[in-house]
Amino acid sequence: MNNMSLFRVMLFAVMSALAMLSLAATSSAQQGTLPAAPSASAAQQAPAVSQVPATSPQPAAAPAAPSDSAATPAERESKSLKSAAAELRELSPWSMFMSADVVVKAVMIGLAFASLVTWTIFIAKMIELAVAQRKVRRALAKISDARSLAEAQFALGSKGSVLSSLLAAAMREARLSAGISSDAGIKERAASSFSEIVRAEARRIRLGMGVLATIGATSPFVGLFGTVWGIMNSFIGISKSQTTNLAVVAPGIAEALLATAIGLVAAIPAVIIYNHFARVTKGYMELVSRASGAAGRLLSRDLDRTHVSSHGGSHARAAAE
């Protein structure tokens, strides 16, 4: 038994020694392989580093050619943007007019001339209506106490006015109708003459109103035509420049919109002035109607006096006989 136990102890000791030797061998093997890995990686890196100087000039030279070809459109676009920005900084009504198309320029000049005509008519009609109204009012004040056509014509004198024309027509009709006993016919013919004079005065005083109406009605559409033409040219320029940048498109659109602005500048004052003159002309024609009524009343008084004097003379002759 003792020998058997001794044998077991020795076997255990041998196995333990073998296990320790195997562990020591595996640890030494691991320690030997660890330095080998960095050396391999270093060996892999070393050629890469050595290859860099050899291949580094080639990428630097290769992109050089395509970089020039790719930079040319970019440089062109940047130049166009800079020029457009410079134009925007210098954008003014006069510069827009000078850089506009020939058709748009013609539209702008026509609208500017229409605006000048509007203000010329305004100044001329204001003076004309003021003078005409003052003349008619003074004439009506002078004949307010007149008892006959001759007295009224003497009170007015040689100053030309529509009332003088009415009085002259009444006296002419009375002279041409001498010996006619029908007063109704004389008054009817005198009223017809008065109507012709009033209509002629209305046509004279409304001279230029049709031009204002035409300018006020057509100027916005003429300006719109210029705008459409300018925007069409702007789109053509966009297609040629092959860019939709706002800095490139804005000048052409601004020039086109300037035509509409000038059209509105010409149309709005024309409409306002036309409406103002329509009211003033209506008031003046009321004064002319009052003058026509005053001339008719004076003619009626003269006719009544003629009949009274003729009836008085016939009664006196009958009494003498």
Beta strands, then each sheet from edge to edge (+ up, - down):
end
